[in-house]
Amino acid sequence: MYIFSYGSLTTKFPNKNKAPVKFEAYLEINYDNMFPMISRSNIKNIISGFLIEINPSDLEIMDAYEGYPDIYNRVIIDVNGIDAWIYVSPDIVSL
């Protein structure tokens, strides 16, 4: 199981296997709020971050840390052929 991190999860869980990745999508990282948040975009952008290998108990901890489902929603995204969870704006229900 994988999660795509573009923010604090990368440093919050330093002991996890992670790999830097980039992918193109109609998404953008919005820094207007207190925390960075993925939102939809009208143009394709290159999104940079890390794929982190996790287990179900890690996901529960990350959900609490990210404020899921109150602050962020969590959906599956294809990152270069790998399905990964990603925390996104609450108005996004699928990608």
N, C-alpha and C positions, 0 to 999 in steps of 0.2 A: 504494500500500500504506500502511496506517495502523496505528499502535499507540495504545492508550489508556493514558495514564500518570496515575497517582494518587499518585506519589511522586517519587523522586529523578531519574527519567528526564527529568522536565520541566526540571530545571536542569542536568542532565549534558550535554544536547544543546541548548544555547541557540540555535544557528544554524538549527534546523529550523523549518519552518512548523508552527505549532500553533494550535489554537483551543480555548477553554474550552467544555466540554460537561457536561451533567448527564443522567442517565437513571435510570429506575426498574428495579430488579431484585431478585430474592431473593438478594442478596449483601450483604456488609458489609465494610468495611475494618477489619481486626483489627490493633490496635496492641500486642498482648500479647507479640509476639516482638521481636527486635532490629530488625526491619524491618517496615514496614506490609505487610500481605498480604490480598488478597481471599479471603474464604471464603464458604461458603453461609450463608444466613439463612432462618429460618422466616417472616420478614415481608419485605415489599418495603421497600427503602430507596432514597433518592436517593443515587446515587454521583456525585461530582464529580471532574473531572480535566480532562485535555487530550487531544485527538486530535492526534497528531503524524504528519505525512507523512514516510514513510521509504522507503528502497530496500532490496533484499536484503542488501547489504553492511552497512547500518546495523543490520539485524536481527541479523546475526551478532555485531556488536560489542555490541549490547544484550543478547543471550543470554549472552555472557561476563560482562558487567557484573552482570546479575541472577542469575547462578548457575544458569541453565537447563541441564539439567533437574534438578539436584540440590537446589536451594533452592526454586525456583519451577517450576511448569508453565506452559506458554504455550498458550492456546486462542484461537479466534476468537469474538468477541462482536458482536452487533448493537448499535451505538451510534446510536440515532436514524436508522436506515436505512443506516448505513455499517458495513461489516464491518471490524473492527479486531482486531489481536492484543491480548491482555491477559495479563499475568503474574498467576498465581493460586496459591493453595495447591496443593501437589503432589497432594493427594487429589482435586482436580477434574480430570476428564479431558475434559469437554465442558460447554458451556453451552447 
